[in-house]
Amino acid sequence: MTLQRTMLVFAAGALGGLANSLVVWLAGISGITTAAGADIAPTLTPAWLYSRLVWGGIWGILFLSPWPLAATWQRGLLFSLAPSLVQLLVVFPAKTEAGLFGLGLGGATPFFVLAFNAVWGLVAAWSLDRAAGDTRRGQAAAEADRPQDDGGRPPVAYITVPEDELRAMPS
């Protein structure tokens, strides 16, 4: 585990947190959550967004785990269960009046929590895959620039000399 990798998974998690926050907010202001039976309609404020970006980055650290050996998007979905469980089993009952599973906000709340956190996991996974692709492209370019093994023969250099200079050279 390197500092660079840790920073990358934190940034990917924060980006997932941004996507999650925007989806939650859009679902709330459009009335989707209310129509489905969940009183989830946050106000988009800097304080609300900031904490979600930070927590998204912290949850992104799960991507440092070598487990499970699966596609990154599958890991993103699996890892999205962790913040969902914390929200449903700890945050709602202990920090709000929504109770266990947030059912005080409506029966559809657990579904929305899982769906919104799946957005976090998929966006974080997508951004990690994009970053890995950029890294692979950078490594491929570096490999192409590296001198190739030519079996120990000296490099061949082609020098072009104008014909009149060739005639003037002593033989």
N, C-alpha and C positions, 0 to 999 in steps of 0.2 A: 504494500500500500504506500503510495507516494503522496506527497502534498499536492502535486498536480492532479492526480486522480481524485483526491478528496475534494479539492476545489471544483472539479468538473461535476462530480455527483451532487454537490451542494447547489451549484448553479443550475443543473438540470432539474433538481427538486424544486428550486425557487421558480423556475420557468413553469413547471407543472403546477405550482401553487398559484401562479398568475392565471394560467388557463382555467384552473379549477375555480378560482375566485370570480373570473369574468362569466363563466358558465352559471355559477350559483346566482350571481347578481342578475344576469339576463333572464334566467328562468324565473326569478322572483319578480322583476319588474314587468315581465310579459304575462304574468299570472299563471304560468304553467304549474308551478308548485302548489299554489292555492287551489287551482281547479282540480288538481289530483289529490287534494286532501292533506297537504302539508303546509303549515304556516312558516315557510322559509322564504323571506324576501328581505335580504339585508340591504342596507344603504352602503353605497360604494364611497367609503371615506378613506383617507390616507391611513388612519390608525387601523382600521379593519383590514385593509389590503396589506399593510406592512407586516402585521403579525402572521398573516397567511403566507406571505412570501418567505419569511424567516422559518416558519414551521415546515413549509414545503421543502426548503433546503435541508433542514434537519432530518426530515423523513427521507430525503434523497440519499442520505448516508447508508440506508439499507442496500443500495446498489453496490456498495463495496463488498458485500457478502458474495462469496463464490457460489452460494447455493441459491436457488436450484440451478442445475445445468439445463437451462431452457433458453428459448429465444428471449431477447430483451423485452419485447412487448409482453410476453407471458409473465416474466418476472415483475414487470410494472403492474400488471393486474393483480398478481399475488401480493406484492408489497403494498398495494393500495388497501388491502384488508387491514393492515396495522393501524393507520390513522382512522379508518372507519370504526374499528373496534374501540379505540380510545375515545372517539367522539361519542359513540353509542353507549359505552359502558362506564366511562369516567366523566367526560365533560358534561354531557347532558344531565346526568343525575347529580353530580357534585357541584357544578359551576352554574347551572341554570335551574329553572323550575320546570324544565321539559320532562324530567324524569328519565327512567331507564329506557333506552333505545330512542329517546326523544319523542315518545308517543304522546306527550302533552302538546306537541306541535301538530299532531295528526298521525293517522295510521300509516301514511305513505312515507313518513320521515325516514325510516331505515332504508327504504329503497333509494330515496334521493341521496342519502349520505353515501351509500355504496356506489351509486352511479357517478356522483360528483367526484368522489375520490378515485374512481376508475379513470376519470379524465386526468387527474393528477398523475397517476401511474403511467398512463399511455403517453402523455406529453413528455414526462421525464424520460421515459424509455426511448421515445422518438428522438429527443434532443441528444441523448447519449449515443444513439446509433449514428446520428448526423455527425457528432463530434468525432466518433471513432472512424467514420468514413473520411473525414477531413484529415485525420491523423494518418490513416492508411495511404491516402493520396500523397500526403507530404513525405511519407517514408518511401513510397514508390518513386517519387521525383528524386529524392536523395540517392536512392539506389541507382537510378539511371545516370546520375552525375558522377557516381563513383567509378574510378578506373576499373575496367574489366581485366580479369586474369587472362593473359595472353600466352601462358606457358613459359614465361621467363624471357621471351624475345624482347629486344628493345623496341620502343615505339617507333613507328615509321612516320617520318615527317616529310611532307611534300612541300618543296620550295619551288616557286616559279621564278625563273630568272628570264628577263627579256633576252631575246635571241641575239641582239647586237652586243650585249654584255658577255654572252657566252663566247662569241667570236673573239672578243678582246681578251679573254682569259688565256693565260699560258697553258699549254697542254702538258 
